């Protein structure tokens, strides 16, 4: 958890208890917990949005590449070695 060991966490909690007092500490902990939860929700939503946009961009690139590859291949009408079925000899 953030690279904090159990002894460091215990020291932080004791200092917070001494500085804030036993009456304010639960309210502050509750507020801090809510803020952290909201931050997690926002960051998760941002990550989902970013992943969705990346997927759309990749799909657009694949579609563009497929269209370019299809346009680069000669069609049967462009192939001079094949006889034209509409043209009579």
PyMOL Python script that loads the backbone (N, CA, C, O; Angstrom):
from pymol import cmd

cmd.read_pdbstr("""\
ATOM      1  N   UNK A   1       0.840  -1.178   0.000  1.00  0.00           N
ATOM      2  CA  UNK A   1       0.000   0.000   0.000  1.00  0.00           C
ATOM      3  C   UNK A   1       0.881   1.236   0.000  1.00  0.00           C
ATOM      4  O   UNK A   1       1.317   1.668   1.067  1.00  0.00           O
ATOM      5  N   UNK A   2       1.155   1.810  -1.137  1.00  0.00           N
ATOM      6  CA  UNK A   2       1.953   3.013  -1.326  1.00  0.00           C
ATOM      7  C   UNK A   2       3.370   2.856  -0.786  1.00  0.00           C
ATOM      8  O   UNK A   2       4.032   3.859  -0.517  1.00  0.00           O
ATOM      9  N   UNK A   3       3.847   1.642  -0.623  1.00  0.00           N
ATOM     10  CA  UNK A   3       5.195   1.417  -0.128  1.00  0.00           C
ATOM     11  C   UNK A   3       5.343   1.737   1.352  1.00  0.00           C
ATOM     12  O   UNK A   3       6.454   1.978   1.823  1.00  0.00           O
ATOM     13  N   UNK A   4       4.233   1.742   2.095  1.00  0.00           N
ATOM     14  CA  UNK A   4       4.267   2.049   3.526  1.00  0.00           C
ATOM     15  C   UNK A   4       4.121   0.739   4.291  1.00  0.00           C
ATOM     16  O   UNK A   4       3.187  -0.026   4.051  1.00  0.00           O
ATOM     17  N   UNK A   5       5.031   0.489   5.195  1.00  0.00           N
ATOM     18  CA  UNK A   5       4.967  -0.707   6.011  1.00  0.00           C
ATOM     19  C   UNK A   5       3.993  -0.525   7.168  1.00  0.00           C
ATOM     20  O   UNK A   5       3.446   0.559   7.372  1.00  0.00           O
ATOM     21  N   UNK A   6       3.785  -1.594   7.916  1.00  0.00           N
ATOM     22  CA  UNK A   6       2.818  -1.544   9.015  1.00  0.00           C
ATOM     23  C   UNK A   6       3.277  -0.621  10.137  1.00  0.00           C
ATOM     24  O   UNK A   6       2.451   0.049  10.757  1.00  0.00           O
ATOM     25  N   UNK A   7       4.573  -0.574  10.409  1.00  0.00           N
ATOM     26  CA  UNK A   7       5.048   0.300  11.488  1.00  0.00           C
ATOM     27  C   UNK A   7       4.929   1.776  11.094  1.00  0.00           C
ATOM     28  O   UNK A   7       4.582   2.615  11.924  1.00  0.00           O
ATOM     29  N   UNK A   8       5.218   2.090   9.820  1.00  0.00           N
ATOM     30  CA  UNK A   8       5.076   3.469   9.358  1.00  0.00           C
ATOM     31  C   UNK A   8       3.620   3.906   9.411  1.00  0.00           C
ATOM     32  O   UNK A   8       3.323   5.037   9.797  1.00  0.00           O
ATOM     33  N   UNK A   9       2.712   3.015   9.026  1.00  0.00           N
ATOM     34  CA  UNK A   9       1.294   3.325   9.061  1.00  0.00           C
ATOM     35  C   UNK A   9       0.829   3.556  10.494  1.00  0.00           C
ATOM     36  O   UNK A   9       0.031   4.460  10.745  1.00  0.00           O
ATOM     37  N   UNK A  10       1.313   2.759  11.427  1.00  0.00           N
ATOM     38  CA  UNK A  10       0.959   2.922  12.832  1.00  0.00           C
ATOM     39  C   UNK A  10       1.446   4.268  13.362  1.00  0.00           C
ATOM     40  O   UNK A  10       0.724   4.935  14.102  1.00  0.00           O
ATOM     41  N   UNK A  11       2.655   4.674  12.995  1.00  0.00           N
ATOM     42  CA  UNK A  11       3.192   5.966  13.424  1.00  0.00           C
ATOM     43  C   UNK A  11       2.350   7.099  12.850  1.00  0.00           C
ATOM     44  O   UNK A  11       2.043   8.058  13.557  1.00  0.00           O
ATOM     45  N   UNK A  12       1.977   7.001  11.587  1.00  0.00           N
ATOM     46  CA  UNK A  12       1.152   8.035  10.954  1.00  0.00           C
ATOM     47  C   UNK A  12      -0.194   8.149  11.663  1.00  0.00           C
ATOM     48  O   UNK A  12      -0.669   9.257  11.911  1.00  0.00           O
ATOM     49  N   UNK A  13      -0.809   7.017  11.992  1.00  0.00           N
ATOM     50  CA  UNK A  13      -2.101   7.046  12.677  1.00  0.00           C
ATOM     51  C   UNK A  13      -1.988   7.646  14.080  1.00  0.00           C
ATOM     52  O   UNK A  13      -2.874   8.388  14.503  1.00  0.00           O
ATOM     53  N   UNK A  14      -0.926   7.340  14.795  1.00  0.00           N
ATOM     54  CA  UNK A  14      -0.736   7.907  16.138  1.00  0.00           C
ATOM     55  C   UNK A  14      -0.524   9.411  16.049  1.00  0.00           C
ATOM     56  O   UNK A  14      -1.097  10.157  16.843  1.00  0.00           O
ATOM     57  N   UNK A  15       0.275   9.868  15.111  1.00  0.00           N
ATOM     58  CA  UNK A  15       0.495  11.309  14.942  1.00  0.00           C
ATOM     59  C   UNK A  15      -0.811  11.991  14.554  1.00  0.00           C
ATOM     60  O   UNK A  15      -1.120  13.065  15.071  1.00  0.00           O
ATOM     61  N   UNK A  16      -1.585  11.385  13.653  1.00  0.00           N
ATOM     62  CA  UNK A  16      -2.873  11.966  13.259  1.00  0.00           C
ATOM     63  C   UNK A  16      -3.806  12.044  14.461  1.00  0.00           C
ATOM     64  O   UNK A  16      -4.514  13.038  14.623  1.00  0.00           O
ATOM     65  N   UNK A  17      -3.821  11.034  15.293  1.00  0.00           N
ATOM     66  CA  UNK A  17      -4.665  11.037  16.481  1.00  0.00           C
ATOM     67  C   UNK A  17      -4.248  12.146  17.440  1.00  0.00           C
ATOM     68  O   UNK A  17      -5.101  12.812  18.026  1.00  0.00           O
ATOM     69  N   UNK A  18      -2.956  12.347  17.602  1.00  0.00           N
ATOM     70  CA  UNK A  18      -2.466  13.404  18.493  1.00  0.00           C
ATOM     71  C   UNK A  18      -2.747  14.799  17.938  1.00  0.00           C
ATOM     72  O   UNK A  18      -3.118  15.703  18.686  1.00  0.00           O
ATOM     73  N   UNK A  19      -2.570  14.974  16.624  1.00  0.00           N
ATOM     74  CA  UNK A  19      -2.743  16.292  16.008  1.00  0.00           C
ATOM     75  C   UNK A  19      -4.223  16.640  15.873  1.00  0.00           C
ATOM     76  O   UNK A  19      -4.627  17.752  16.214  1.00  0.00           O
ATOM     77  N   UNK A  20      -5.025  15.719  15.387  1.00  0.00           N
ATOM     78  CA  UNK A  20      -6.418  16.019  15.101  1.00  0.00           C
ATOM     79  C   UNK A  20      -7.345  15.777  16.288  1.00  0.00           C
ATOM     80  O   UNK A  20      -8.390  16.418  16.398  1.00  0.00           O
ATOM     81  N   UNK A  21      -6.986  14.898  17.137  1.00  0.00           N
ATOM     82  CA  UNK A  21      -7.824  14.588  18.288  1.00  0.00           C
ATOM     83  C   UNK A  21      -8.786  13.459  17.977  1.00  0.00           C
ATOM     84  O   UNK A  21      -9.058  13.176  16.811  1.00  0.00           O
ATOM     85  N   UNK A  22      -9.308  12.805  19.024  1.00  0.00           N
ATOM     86  CA  UNK A  22     -10.174  11.655  18.816  1.00  0.00           C
ATOM     87  C   UNK A  22     -11.560  12.012  18.270  1.00  0.00           C
ATOM     88  O   UNK A  22     -12.241  11.146  17.721  1.00  0.00           O
ATOM     89  N   UNK A  23     -11.982  13.257  18.409  1.00  0.00           N
ATOM     90  CA  UNK A  23     -13.306  13.642  17.922  1.00  0.00           C
ATOM     91  C   UNK A  23     -13.306  13.913  16.420  1.00  0.00           C
ATOM     92  O   UNK A  23     -14.263  13.557  15.733  1.00  0.00           O
ATOM     93  N   UNK A  24     -12.257  14.532  15.904  1.00  0.00           N
ATOM     94  CA  UNK A  24     -12.208  14.904  14.488  1.00  0.00           C
ATOM     95  C   UNK A  24     -11.673  13.782  13.598  1.00  0.00           C
ATOM     96  O   UNK A  24     -11.973  13.750  12.405  1.00  0.00           O
ATOM     97  N   UNK A  25     -10.894  12.870  14.157  1.00  0.00           N
ATOM     98  CA  UNK A  25     -10.244  11.835  13.350  1.00  0.00           C
ATOM     99  C   UNK A  25     -11.235  10.962  12.569  1.00  0.00           C
ATOM    100  O   UNK A  25     -10.989  10.720  11.387  1.00  0.00           O
ATOM    101  N   UNK A  26     -12.329  10.480  13.146  1.00  0.00           N
ATOM    102  CA  UNK A  26     -13.267   9.671  12.354  1.00  0.00           C
ATOM    103  C   UNK A  26     -13.919  10.438  11.205  1.00  0.00           C
ATOM    104  O   UNK A  26     -14.113   9.886  10.122  1.00  0.00           O
ATOM    105  N   UNK A  27     -14.257  11.708  11.438  1.00  0.00           N
ATOM    106  CA  UNK A  27     -14.856  12.516  10.367  1.00  0.00           C
ATOM    107  C   UNK A  27     -13.866  12.736   9.226  1.00  0.00           C
ATOM    108  O   UNK A  27     -14.227  12.639   8.053  1.00  0.00           O
ATOM    109  N   UNK A  28     -12.634  13.029   9.575  1.00  0.00           N
ATOM    110  CA  UNK A  28     -11.610  13.263   8.554  1.00  0.00           C
ATOM    111  C   UNK A  28     -11.310  11.967   7.794  1.00  0.00           C
ATOM    112  O   UNK A  28     -11.124  11.981   6.577  1.00  0.00           O
ATOM    113  N   UNK A  29     -11.266  10.855   8.521  1.00  0.00           N
ATOM    114  CA  UNK A  29     -11.035   9.564   7.857  1.00  0.00           C
ATOM    115  C   UNK A  29     -12.180   9.236   6.897  1.00  0.00           C
ATOM    116  O   UNK A  29     -11.951   8.724   5.801  1.00  0.00           O
ATOM    117  N   UNK A  30     -13.403   9.532   7.310  1.00  0.00           N
ATOM    118  CA  UNK A  30     -14.561   9.288   6.448  1.00  0.00           C
ATOM    119  C   UNK A  30     -14.490  10.162   5.191  1.00  0.00           C
ATOM    120  O   UNK A  30     -14.719   9.678   4.082  1.00  0.00           O
ATOM    121  N   UNK A  31     -14.177  11.426   5.365  1.00  0.00           N
ATOM    122  CA  UNK A  31     -14.057  12.343   4.226  1.00  0.00           C
ATOM    123  C   UNK A  31     -12.931  11.913   3.297  1.00  0.00           C
ATOM    124  O   UNK A  31     -13.078  11.941   2.076  1.00  0.00           O
ATOM    125  N   UNK A  32     -11.820  11.520   3.875  1.00  0.00           N
ATOM    126  CA  UNK A  32     -10.678  11.066   3.070  1.00  0.00           C
ATOM    127  C   UNK A  32     -11.026   9.792   2.303  1.00  0.00           C
ATOM    128  O   UNK A  32     -10.650   9.644   1.140  1.00  0.00           O
ATOM    129  N   UNK A  33     -11.737   8.881   2.944  1.00  0.00           N
ATOM    130  CA  UNK A  33     -12.169   7.653   2.269  1.00  0.00           C
ATOM    131  C   UNK A  33     -13.090   7.933   1.101  1.00  0.00           C
ATOM    132  O   UNK A  33     -12.958   7.323   0.040  1.00  0.00           O
ATOM    133  N   UNK A  34     -14.022   8.851   1.289  1.00  0.00           N
ATOM    134  CA  UNK A  34     -14.936   9.226   0.187  1.00  0.00           C
ATOM    135  C   UNK A  34     -14.165   9.865  -0.968  1.00  0.00           C
ATOM    136  O   UNK A  34     -14.419   9.570  -2.136  1.00  0.00           O
ATOM    137  N   UNK A  35     -13.224  10.741  -0.627  1.00  0.00           N
ATOM    138  CA  UNK A  35     -12.438  11.409  -1.673  1.00  0.00           C
ATOM    139  C   UNK A  35     -11.609  10.389  -2.459  1.00  0.00           C
ATOM    140  O   UNK A  35     -11.507  10.484  -3.682  1.00  0.00           O
ATOM    141  N   UNK A  36     -11.025   9.425  -1.768  1.00  0.00           N
ATOM    142  CA  UNK A  36     -10.236   8.399  -2.460  1.00  0.00           C
ATOM    143  C   UNK A  36     -11.125   7.532  -3.344  1.00  0.00           C
ATOM    144  O   UNK A  36     -10.730   7.163  -4.450  1.00  0.00           O
ATOM    145  N   UNK A  37     -12.326   7.206  -2.863  1.00  0.00           N
ATOM    146  CA  UNK A  37     -13.262   6.427  -3.673  1.00  0.00           C
ATOM    147  C   UNK A  37     -13.686   7.176  -4.931  1.00  0.00           C
ATOM    148  O   UNK A  37     -13.768   6.588  -6.009  1.00  0.00           O
ATOM    149  N   UNK A  38     -13.953   8.459  -4.795  1.00  0.00           N
ATOM    150  CA  UNK A  38     -14.331   9.278  -5.956  1.00  0.00           C
ATOM    151  C   UNK A  38     -13.168   9.369  -6.946  1.00  0.00           C
ATOM    152  O   UNK A  38     -13.369   9.299  -8.159  1.00  0.00           O
ATOM    153  N   UNK A  39     -11.959   9.525  -6.420  1.00  0.00           N
ATOM    154  CA  UNK A  39     -10.785   9.578  -7.296  1.00  0.00           C
ATOM    155  C   UNK A  39     -10.635   8.266  -8.069  1.00  0.00           C
ATOM    156  O   UNK A  39     -10.336   8.282  -9.263  1.00  0.00           O
ATOM    157  N   UNK A  40     -10.838   7.146  -7.403  1.00  0.00           N
ATOM    158  CA  UNK A  40     -10.745   5.846  -8.088  1.00  0.00           C
ATOM    159  C   UNK A  40     -11.792   5.728  -9.178  1.00  0.00           C
ATOM    160  O   UNK A  40     -11.497   5.262 -10.279  1.00  0.00           O
ATOM    161  N   UNK A  41     -13.022   6.152  -8.876  1.00  0.00           N
ATOM    162  CA  UNK A  41     -14.085   6.079  -9.889  1.00  0.00           C
ATOM    163  C   UNK A  41     -13.758   6.938 -11.102  1.00  0.00           C
ATOM    164  O   UNK A  41     -13.925   6.507 -12.243  1.00  0.00           O
ATOM    165  N   UNK A  42     -13.294   8.153 -10.847  1.00  0.00           N
ATOM    166  CA  UNK A  42     -12.963   9.055 -11.953  1.00  0.00           C
ATOM    167  C   UNK A  42     -11.805   8.507 -12.774  1.00  0.00           C
ATOM    168  O   UNK A  42     -11.844   8.549 -14.003  1.00  0.00           O
ATOM    169  N   UNK A  43     -10.782   7.998 -12.113  1.00  0.00           N
ATOM    170  CA  UNK A  43      -9.626   7.478 -12.854  1.00  0.00           C
ATOM    171  C   UNK A  43      -9.998   6.222 -13.635  1.00  0.00           C
ATOM    172  O   UNK A  43      -9.491   6.014 -14.737  1.00  0.00           O
ATOM    173  N   UNK A  44     -10.877   5.379 -13.082  1.00  0.00           N
ATOM    174  CA  UNK A  44     -11.329   4.187 -13.805  1.00  0.00           C
ATOM    175  C   UNK A  44     -12.132   4.580 -15.033  1.00  0.00           C
ATOM    176  O   UNK A  44     -11.953   3.999 -16.103  1.00  0.00           O
ATOM    177  N   UNK A  45     -13.011   5.554 -14.891  1.00  0.00           N
ATOM    178  CA  UNK A  45     -13.815   6.030 -16.023  1.00  0.00           C
ATOM    179  C   UNK A  45     -12.924   6.638 -17.101  1.00  0.00           C
ATOM    180  O   UNK A  45     -13.146   6.420 -18.292  1.00  0.00           O
ATOM    181  N   UNK A  46     -11.922   7.395 -16.685  1.00  0.00           N
ATOM    182  CA  UNK A  46     -10.986   7.982 -17.644  1.00  0.00           C
ATOM    183  C   UNK A  46     -10.235   6.890 -18.397  1.00  0.00           C
ATOM    184  O   UNK A  46     -10.061   6.976 -19.613  1.00  0.00           O
ATOM    185  N   UNK A  47      -9.791   5.867 -17.678  1.00  0.00           N
ATOM    186  CA  UNK A  47      -9.067   4.771 -18.310  1.00  0.00           C
ATOM    187  C   UNK A  47      -9.958   4.029 -19.302  1.00  0.00           C
ATOM    188  O   UNK A  47      -9.506   3.675 -20.390  1.00  0.00           O
ATOM    189  N   UNK A  48     -11.216   3.790 -18.941  1.00  0.00           N
ATOM    190  CA  UNK A  48     -12.145   3.128 -19.865  1.00  0.00           C
ATOM    191  C   UNK A  48     -12.363   3.959 -21.122  1.00  0.00           C
ATOM    192  O   UNK A  48     -12.370   3.431 -22.234  1.00  0.00           O
ATOM    193  N   UNK A  49     -12.541   5.262 -20.936  1.00  0.00           N
ATOM    194  CA  UNK A  49     -12.739   6.148 -22.087  1.00  0.00           C
ATOM    195  C   UNK A  49     -11.515   6.140 -22.992  1.00  0.00           C
ATOM    196  O   UNK A  49     -11.638   6.079 -24.215  1.00  0.00           O
ATOM    197  N   UNK A  50     -10.354   6.200 -22.393  1.00  0.00           N
ATOM    198  CA  UNK A  50      -9.120   6.192 -23.169  1.00  0.00           C
ATOM    199  C   UNK A  50      -8.968   4.882 -23.939  1.00  0.00           C
ATOM    200  O   UNK A  50      -8.603   4.901 -25.114  1.00  0.00           O
ATOM    201  N   UNK A  51      -9.240   3.753 -23.301  1.00  0.00           N
ATOM    202  CA  UNK A  51      -9.144   2.455 -23.970  1.00  0.00           C
ATOM    203  C   UNK A  51     -10.154   2.334 -25.105  1.00  0.00           C
ATOM    204  O   UNK A  51      -9.850   1.760 -26.151  1.00  0.00           O
ATOM    205  N   UNK A  52     -11.360   2.877 -24.900  1.00  0.00           N
ATOM    206  CA  UNK A  52     -12.376   2.845 -25.949  1.00  0.00           C
ATOM    207  C   UNK A  52     -11.936   3.666 -27.159  1.00  0.00           C
ATOM    208  O   UNK A  52     -12.089   3.230 -28.299  1.00  0.00           O
ATOM    209  N   UNK A  53     -11.394   4.849 -26.908  1.00  0.00           N
ATOM    210  CA  UNK A  53     -10.925   5.694 -28.010  1.00  0.00           C
ATOM    211  C   UNK A  53      -9.768   5.036 -28.757  1.00  0.00           C
ATOM    212  O   UNK A  53      -9.697   5.119 -29.983  1.00  0.00           O
ATOM    213  N   UNK A  54      -8.872   4.391 -28.035  1.00  0.00           N
ATOM    214  CA  UNK A  54      -7.755   3.691 -28.684  1.00  0.00           C
ATOM    215  C   UNK A  54      -8.284   2.563 -29.565  1.00  0.00           C
ATOM    216  O   UNK A  54      -7.795   2.358 -30.675  1.00  0.00           O
ATOM    217  N   UNK A  55      -9.283   1.831 -29.071  1.00  0.00           N
ATOM    218  CA  UNK A  55      -9.863   0.741 -29.856  1.00  0.00           C
ATOM    219  C   UNK A  55     -10.528   1.278 -31.115  1.00  0.00           C
ATOM    220  O   UNK A  55     -10.402   0.674 -32.180  1.00  0.00           O
ATOM    221  N   UNK A  56     -11.239   2.408 -31.015  1.00  0.00           N
ATOM    222  CA  UNK A  56     -11.863   3.010 -32.196  1.00  0.00           C
ATOM    223  C   UNK A  56     -10.808   3.433 -33.216  1.00  0.00           C
ATOM    224  O   UNK A  56     -10.978   3.216 -34.415  1.00  0.00           O
ATOM    225  N   UNK A  57      -9.719   4.036 -32.738  1.00  0.00           N
ATOM    226  CA  UNK A  57      -8.653   4.460 -33.641  1.00  0.00           C
ATOM    227  C   UNK A  57      -8.003   3.264 -34.342  1.00  0.00           C
ATOM    228  O   UNK A  57      -7.729   3.318 -35.540  1.00  0.00           O
ATOM    229  N   UNK A  58      -7.759   2.191 -33.595  1.00  0.00           N
ATOM    230  CA  UNK A  58      -7.160   0.999 -34.200  1.00  0.00           C
ATOM    231  C   UNK A  58      -8.091   0.396 -35.246  1.00  0.00           C
ATOM    232  O   UNK A  58      -7.638  -0.039 -36.304  1.00  0.00           O
ATOM    233  N   UNK A  59      -9.380   0.369 -34.957  1.00  0.00           N
ATOM    234  CA  UNK A  59     -10.348  -0.167 -35.922  1.00  0.00           C
ATOM    235  C   UNK A  59     -10.403   0.698 -37.174  1.00  0.00           C
ATOM    236  O   UNK A  59     -10.507   0.177 -38.284  1.00  0.00           O
ATOM    237  N   UNK A  60     -10.336   2.009 -37.006  1.00  0.00           N
ATOM    238  CA  UNK A  60     -10.338   2.910 -38.152  1.00  0.00           C
ATOM    239  C   UNK A  60      -9.085   2.711 -38.999  1.00  0.00           C
ATOM    240  O   UNK A  60      -9.157   2.744 -40.228  1.00  0.00           O
ATOM    241  N   UNK A  61      -7.942   2.507 -38.356  1.00  0.00           N
ATOM    242  CA  UNK A  61      -6.701   2.265 -39.094  1.00  0.00           C
ATOM    243  C   UNK A  61      -6.761   0.948 -39.862  1.00  0.00           C
ATOM    244  O   UNK A  61      -6.290   0.868 -40.997  1.00  0.00           O
ATOM    245  N   UNK A  62      -7.340  -0.088 -39.246  1.00  0.00           N
ATOM    246  CA  UNK A  62      -7.475  -1.372 -39.935  1.00  0.00           C
ATOM    247  C   UNK A  62      -8.391  -1.248 -41.139  1.00  0.00           C
ATOM    248  O   UNK A  62      -8.104  -1.797 -42.203  1.00  0.00           O
ATOM    249  N   UNK A  63      -9.491  -0.529 -40.975  1.00  0.00           N
ATOM    250  CA  UNK A  63     -10.422  -0.333 -42.084  1.00  0.00           C
ATOM    251  C   UNK A  63      -9.760   0.448 -43.211  1.00  0.00           C
ATOM    252  O   UNK A  63      -9.927   0.121 -44.386  1.00  0.00           O
ATOM    253  N   UNK A  64      -9.017   1.467 -42.851  1.00  0.00           N
ATOM    254  CA  UNK A  64      -8.324   2.278 -43.863  1.00  0.00           C
ATOM    255  C   UNK A  64      -7.281   1.441 -44.597  1.00  0.00           C
ATOM    256  O   UNK A  64      -7.145   1.542 -45.817  1.00  0.00           O
ATOM    257  N   UNK A  65      -6.544   0.615 -43.855  1.00  0.00           N
ATOM    258  CA  UNK A  65      -5.526  -0.226 -44.473  1.00  0.00           C
ATOM    259  C   UNK A  65      -6.163  -1.272 -45.382  1.00  0.00           C
ATOM    260  O   UNK A  65      -5.618  -1.582 -46.442  1.00  0.00           O
ATOM    261  N   UNK A  66      -7.306  -1.816 -44.985  1.00  0.00           N
ATOM    262  CA  UNK A  66      -7.989  -2.810 -45.816  1.00  0.00           C
ATOM    263  C   UNK A  66      -8.500  -2.174 -47.101  1.00  0.00           C
ATOM    264  O   UNK A  66      -8.421  -2.780 -48.170  1.00  0.00           O
ATOM    265  N   UNK A  67      -9.022  -0.960 -47.003  1.00  0.00           N
ATOM    266  CA  UNK A  67      -9.489  -0.257 -48.209  1.00  0.00           C
ATOM    267  C   UNK A  67      -8.329   0.064 -49.148  1.00  0.00           C
ATOM    268  O   UNK A  67      -8.457  -0.046 -50.367  1.00  0.00           O
ATOM    269  N   UNK A  68      -7.203   0.461 -48.572  1.00  0.00           N
ATOM    270  CA  UNK A  68      -6.034   0.776 -49.394  1.00  0.00           C
ATOM    271  C   UNK A  68      -5.509  -0.482 -50.074  1.00  0.00           C
ATOM    272  O   UNK A  68      -5.090  -0.433 -51.231  1.00  0.00           O
ATOM    273  N   UNK A  69      -5.527  -1.607 -49.368  1.00  0.00           N
ATOM    274  CA  UNK A  69      -5.055  -2.855 -49.956  1.00  0.00           C
ATOM    275  C   UNK A  69      -6.002  -3.317 -51.063  1.00  0.00           C
ATOM    276  O   UNK A  69      -5.559  -3.835 -52.089  1.00  0.00           O
ATOM    277  N   UNK A  70      -7.291  -3.132 -50.855  1.00  0.00           N
ATOM    278  CA  UNK A  70      -8.259  -3.523 -51.881  1.00  0.00           C
ATOM    279  C   UNK A  70      -8.137  -2.636 -53.113  1.00  0.00           C
ATOM    280  O   UNK A  70      -8.303  -3.111 -54.237  1.00  0.00           O
ATOM    281  N   UNK A  71      -7.852  -1.366 -52.916  1.00  0.00           N
ATOM    282  CA  UNK A  71      -7.708  -0.449 -54.042  1.00  0.00           C
ATOM    283  C   UNK A  71      -6.418  -0.722 -54.815  1.00  0.00           C
ATOM    284  O   UNK A  71      -6.351  -0.453 -56.014  1.00  0.00           O
ATOM    285  N   UNK A  72      -5.407  -1.246 -54.149  1.00  0.00           N
ATOM    286  CA  UNK A  72      -4.125  -1.499 -54.796  1.00  0.00           C
ATOM    287  C   UNK A  72      -4.154  -2.758 -55.663  1.00  0.00           C
ATOM    288  O   UNK A  72      -3.349  -2.884 -56.586  1.00  0.00           O
ATOM    289  N   UNK A  73      -5.065  -3.687 -55.384  1.00  0.00           N
ATOM    290  CA  UNK A  73      -5.138  -4.907 -56.177  1.00  0.00           C
ATOM    291  C   UNK A  73      -5.865  -4.624 -57.490  1.00  0.00           C
ATOM    292  O   UNK A  73      -6.883  -3.932 -57.500  1.00  0.00           O
ATOM    293  N   UNK A  74      -5.343  -5.158 -58.602  1.00  0.00           N
ATOM    294  CA  UNK A  74      -6.002  -4.905 -59.884  1.00  0.00           C
ATOM    295  C   UNK A  74      -7.334  -5.669 -59.964  1.00  0.00           C
ATOM    296  O   UNK A  74      -7.464  -6.792 -59.478  1.00  0.00           O
ATOM    297  N   UNK A  75      -8.290  -5.028 -60.581  1.00  0.00           N
ATOM    298  CA  UNK A  75      -9.581  -5.674 -60.795  1.00  0.00           C
ATOM    299  C   UNK A  75      -9.505  -6.483 -62.081  1.00  0.00           C
ATOM    300  O   UNK A  75      -8.610  -6.243 -62.891  1.00  0.00           O
ATOM    301  N   UNK A  76     -10.402  -7.423 -62.297  1.00  0.00           N
ATOM    302  CA  UNK A  76     -10.360  -8.216 -63.528  1.00  0.00           C
ATOM    303  C   UNK A  76     -10.463  -7.357 -64.786  1.00  0.00           C
ATOM    304  O   UNK A  76      -9.916  -7.734 -65.823  1.00  0.00           O
ATOM    305  N   UNK A  77     -11.134  -6.238 -64.729  1.00  0.00           N
ATOM    306  CA  UNK A  77     -11.242  -5.368 -65.904  1.00  0.00           C
ATOM    307  C   UNK A  77      -9.918  -4.689 -66.210  1.00  0.00           C
ATOM    308  O   UNK A  77      -9.652  -4.342 -67.361  1.00  0.00           O
ATOM    309  N   UNK A  78      -9.095  -4.497 -65.207  1.00  0.00           N
ATOM    310  CA  UNK A  78      -7.793  -3.848 -65.402  1.00  0.00           C
ATOM    311  C   UNK A  78      -6.717  -4.824 -65.861  1.00  0.00           C
ATOM    312  O   UNK A  78      -5.655  -4.390 -66.306  1.00  0.00           O
ATOM    313  N   UNK A  79      -6.958  -6.116 -65.766  1.00  0.00           N
ATOM    314  CA  UNK A  79      -5.956  -7.126 -66.088  1.00  0.00           C
ATOM    315  C   UNK A  79      -5.955  -7.357 -67.601  1.00  0.00           C
ATOM    316  O   UNK A  79      -6.924  -7.899 -68.134  1.00  0.00           O
ATOM    317  N   UNK A  80      -4.879  -6.953 -68.312  1.00  0.00           N
ATOM    318  CA  UNK A  80      -4.850  -7.103 -69.772  1.00  0.00           C
ATOM    319  C   UNK A  80      -4.705  -8.558 -70.222  1.00  0.00           C
ATOM    320  O   UNK A  80      -5.011  -8.866 -71.374  1.00  0.00           O
ATOM    321  N   UNK A  81      -4.258  -9.441 -69.367  1.00  0.00           N
ATOM    322  CA  UNK A  81      -4.076 -10.831 -69.789  1.00  0.00           C
ATOM    323  C   UNK A  81      -5.393 -11.593 -69.815  1.00  0.00           C
ATOM    324  O   UNK A  81      -5.481 -12.657 -70.427  1.00  0.00           O
ATOM    325  N   UNK A  82      -6.402 -11.069 -69.166  1.00  0.00           N
ATOM    326  CA  UNK A  82      -7.697 -11.739 -69.159  1.00  0.00           C
ATOM    327  C   UNK A  82      -8.585 -11.163 -70.244  1.00  0.00           C
ATOM    328  O   UNK A  82      -8.633  -9.944 -70.411  1.00  0.00           O
ATOM    329  N   UNK A  83      -9.279 -11.994 -70.975  1.00  0.00           N
ATOM    330  CA  UNK A  83     -10.162 -11.469 -72.026  1.00  0.00           C
ATOM    331  C   UNK A  83     -11.394 -10.783 -71.405  1.00  0.00           C
ATOM    332  O   UNK A  83     -11.886 -11.158 -70.341  1.00  0.00           O
ATOM    333  N   UNK A  84     -11.849  -9.776 -72.121  1.00  0.00           N
ATOM    334  CA  UNK A  84     -13.021  -9.042 -71.676  1.00  0.00           C
ATOM    335  C   UNK A  84     -14.263  -9.808 -72.133  1.00  0.00           C
ATOM    336  O   UNK A  84     -14.439 -10.022 -73.332  1.00  0.00           O
ATOM    337  N   UNK A  85     -15.127 -10.225 -71.202  1.00  0.00           N
ATOM    338  CA  UNK A  85     -16.287 -11.020 -71.616  1.00  0.00           C
ATOM    339  C   UNK A  85     -17.301 -10.192 -72.410  1.00  0.00           C
ATOM    340  O   UNK A  85     -18.080 -10.769 -73.169  1.00  0.00           O
ATOM    341  N   UNK A  86     -17.322  -8.886 -72.269  1.00  0.00           N
ATOM    342  CA  UNK A  86     -18.274  -8.059 -73.022  1.00  0.00           C
ATOM    343  C   UNK A  86     -17.777  -7.739 -74.433  1.00  0.00           C
ATOM    344  O   UNK A  86     -18.566  -7.419 -75.322  1.00  0.00           O
ATOM    345  N   UNK A  87     -16.463  -7.831 -74.625  1.00  0.00           N
ATOM    346  CA  UNK A  87     -15.912  -7.501 -75.919  1.00  0.00           C
ATOM    347  C   UNK A  87     -15.915  -8.736 -76.807  1.00  0.00           C
ATOM    348  O   UNK A  87     -15.424  -9.791 -76.407  1.00  0.00           O
ATOM    349  N   UNK A  88     -16.457  -8.613 -77.994  1.00  0.00           N
ATOM    350  CA  UNK A  88     -16.514  -9.747 -78.912  1.00  0.00           C
ATOM    351  C   UNK A  88     -15.312  -9.700 -79.840  1.00  0.00           C
ATOM    352  O   UNK A  88     -14.898  -8.644 -80.319  1.00  0.00           O
ATOM    353  N   UNK A  89     -14.783 -10.863 -80.068  1.00  0.00           N
ATOM    354  CA  UNK A  89     -13.608 -10.955 -80.899  1.00  0.00           C
ATOM    355  C   UNK A  89     -13.937 -11.136 -82.354  1.00  0.00           C
ATOM    356  O   UNK A  89     -13.033 -11.230 -83.184  1.00  0.00           O
TER     357      UNK A  89
END
""", "prot")
cmd.dss("prot")
cmd.show_as("cartoon", "prot")
cmd.util.cbc("prot")
cmd.orient("prot")
